[in-house]
Amino acid sequence: MNATTATAKPRHVLFAYTVWDAIPALLVLGHAVFLGWLFFGFHQTPWWLWVPCAFLYSISISWSINSTSHSFIHNPFFKWAWLNRAYSFLFCLTDGFSQEWYRSVHLRHHVGNMDRIGKNGTTIDPISIYRHGKDGQPENVWSYTFLSFFRDDIGECYTRLKKKHPERARWVRIEMWTFLLAYLACLVYDWRAFLCLVPLYYLGQSLSSLNGYYEHLKGNPDEPIAWGVSTYNKLYNWIWLYNGYHAEHHYRPALHWTKLVAFHRSIADEQRAKGVHVMHWCHALGFMDRQPPAHTQVRPANATR
């Protein structure tokens, strides 16, 4: 066996990177089945069961956006373009927006990396916690969590995408119409179930914003290795596809989720020296983290190693 063969990625018939992506692929299907049961089983399910499951639906939106859908953006699961496109449509239906649009916004997020407001009066990152903050400080968690949903500028994103990637912009339009028509059909089919789910849908989008807020609150916008805030809670990372390794992810966005633990181990000393903030809670419970930002505790000699 030569060196080239030894380092080559294993070949799979279905998956583009690894068979481990069967896990998120199946989870996406399970999420769709769960949402279908919640809607179509509305009148047959007792309230004592439906209500907690409906709140679980809210959590599942944030979970999907920050785990399976997020991983899919950076590393599409499949070798076949048509199957990746089918999954993109499935994400549209379960998460309630265009996956292609989310991809565009998220990649801009990685360009700006929660940057502060620049000389042009705004941020590169459209979802930066500093964009609507005052005096160079992050925005209040409450307004960021519950107003971010209404701030999404789909038109601006579409126009920007159309200039550089007209084909992707076309898919944004197709996906938008697909999920809007599907949701309209659900409204006509059973308006009671639909209206009961609307506030829980909004809550789910808000929970995703809450998650994003604490993924960066105590990070350092001026230090690439410390752009994100990490948490190494095992249960959270197992369920959220290692989204807890967020500083590592922002440092190497294209790295597959199965490689983040090993990557963290390889740069752990540098992370400590540069003040990467680590919390013990999952990101959505970041308000429980009482530690000062790690980068403010770093000695200058360590930071410049």
N, C-alpha and C positions, 0 to 999 in steps of 0.2 A: 504494500500500500504506500503510495507516494504522499508527499506533504499536501498536495492539492486535494487529493481524495480525502485525507484525514480531516481537513478543515472545512470541507464542503458541507452545506446544510443538507440534512436528510431529505430525500424526495418523497413527497406524498401525492397520492392521486387526487385528493380533494382539497387539502388545506395548503395555503400558500406558504406558511411558515412552520407550523408544528401541529401535531394531532391534539395537543393540549387545547387548541382553539375550538375543539369539539365542546368543551365546557361552556364558554360564552355563547357558542352557536345554539346549544340546547337551552341555555338559560333564556335566550331571546325568544325562542319558541314557547317556553314555559310562561314567560311574561305575557305573551300574546294570548295564550289560553286562559290565563288568570283574568286578564282584562275582559275577554269575551264572556267568561263565566259571570263576572261581576255585573256586566251589562245585561246579558240575556237571561241571567238567573235572578234578576232583580225582584220579580214578583213571587218567585218560588222559595227564595231564601229568607229565613227568619231574620228580623231586625237585629237580634242580639249577635248574629253571625255576620250579617252584611255590613253593619256599621264599622266594626273593627277591621274588616277586610277592606273596606273603602279607604280607611286611613292608611292601611298597608299599601293600597294603590298609590297614595300620595308619596309614600316613602319609596315605592318601587320606581316612580318616575325619576326621582333624584338618583336612585341606585343605577338605573339604566343609563342616564345621561353621563354619569361619572364612572361607570365601569364598562359595560358591554359596548355601548355606543361610542364611548370615548376610545376604547381600545380599537374599535373598528375603524375609526378615523385614521389612526396612525398605522395600523397594520390590518387591512382588510383580511377577513378570515380565509377566503377561498381563492383558488387559482382561477376559477371561471368568472369572468366579468359579469355574466348574466346572473349568477348566483349572488354575487356581491350586490348587484343592483336590486335583486329581489329582497335581500336583507335590508337594504337601505329604505325600501318602501315599507318594510315591516317596522322598522324603527319609527318611520313617520306616523304610523297608525298607533303605536304604543306610547310614544313620547309626545305626540301632538304637534309636531313641526317638521319642516323639511330637514332630513339628515344632511343633504348636500349644503344647505344653508348653515347648519350647525358646523359642518366641516370648515366652511369659509371663515366663520366667526372664530372658531377655535384656533385655526392656524394663525389668524391675526393676533389672537391672544398670546401665542407663542412667539410672535415677532416682538410684541411690546413687553411681554412678561410682567404684567401688573406695573407698568411704568408710571412715573409721576407726570403731572401736567407739564408739557413743554412750552416753548416760546410761542407756539401757535395757539395756545389757550386750551389745548385738549391733550388726550393721550393717544398713543398708537394703539394700545390694547383697548378694544371697545368695551370690555367688561372690567377694566381696571378699577380696583377699590379706591383709587385716587381720583378718578375722573370727576366725580361729583363731591369730592371732599373739599375742605376749606383749609387755607393756610398751609398747604402742602401735606396735610394729614389725610389718612384714610377716611372714607365716608362712614357715618354711623351704621352699625350692623343692621338696625331695624329698617332704615330706608333702603339700604342696599338689598336686603333680603326681599322686601315686599314691593319695591318699585322697579327692580331690574326687569321684570317681565314686561312692563309697559314701556320700557326705554329701548327695547330692541328695534333698531331701525332697519327693517327688512328691505325697504326701498333703496337705501344707501348701500347696503350690502349687495343687493342684486345689481345695481348700477356699476359698482366697483368690479364685481365678478364678471359682468358682461363685457367689460372693456378688455380684461386680461384672459378670461376663460369663458368665451361665449357658450361652449358646449355644457360646461358645468352650470352656467346660469340657466340654460334651457331645462336642465334637470331640476333645478330649484323650482322653477315655474311648474313643471309637471308634478313634482312631489307635493307642492303646496296645494294644487288643485285636487290631487288625489286624496289627501287626508281631509281637506275641507269638504269635499263631496261625500266622503265616507262618514264624516261626523254629521253632516246634514242629513244623510240617510238614516243614521242612528237617531237623530232628533225626531224625524218623522215617524220612525218605527216605534219608538217608545220615549216620548218626551219627558215622562216622569223620571225614568232611570237616567236619561241624559242630563237633565237639570240637577239631579242629585249628585252627579259626578263632576259637574262643572267647577264648583268651589274646591273640590278635592284635587282636580287637575291643576288649578291655580296654586293650591297649597304645595303640590308636588314640584311645580316650577320654582316656587319660592324656596323650598327646601334645597333645591339644587343650587340656588344662589347663595344660600346660607353655607352650604358645603364649600362652594368656591371662595367665599369670603375668608374662611379660616384656613383654606389651603395656602393663603398668601399674607394674612394679616401681619404676622411677625417675621415675614421674610425680608430680605434686603434687596430692593430693586436695583441697587448698584453693584451687586456681586452675583454673577451668573450661577455659581454653585449654590447660592443661598436664595435664589429667586422664590423657591417654594418652601412650604413648611411640611415636614414629614411626621408621620406617626407609624410606629412599628407594631401596633396592636395586631396580633395575629388573626383574631376573629374578623376584625374589620377588613384586613387585607385579603383574607380568604374569600369573603363575600363580595368585596368591592374590587376584585381583580388587581390587588396590590396598588390601588390608587393612593394608599397611604404613603408610598414612596414618592411623594410629590416633588420634593427637591431634586431627587434623582431623575425624575421624569422630565422636569423642565431643563435640567442640565443636558439630558440626552433624550429628546422627545421621540425619536424614532425607535428607541430601544423597546423590544417586545416585553410585555408584562411578565413573562416567565424569567426574564434576565435581570430584573430590577434588584432582587436580593443580592445576587452575586456582584452586581455593579456597586451597590451600596458598600459591601464589604471591601471592595477594592479602593474606594475613595473615602472611607470613614475617617481616617486621620486628617485628610485635607478638609473634609466637612467640618470637623470640630475646630480646626484652626481658623476657618473662614466664618464660623458662627452660624452654621445651618441650624435653624430652630427645629426642635423635636418636641412634640407633645405626646402625652400618654393616652389622650382621648382620641376618638375618631373625629374627623374634621367637623362634622355637624355639631359636635359637642365642644367645639373649640372655646366657647365662652367659659368652660370649666378650667381651662388652662390659665393658671395665675402666674406663670413664670414670665420674667421680662424677656424681650426679644434677645435671642442668643447672640446676635451680631453686636448688640450694645455692650456685651460683657467680654468681648474678645480683646485681648491685649494687642496693641498695634504691631508688636514684633511677630505675633502669631499670624495676624491677618496678612502680612506681607511675605510670608514664607514662599 
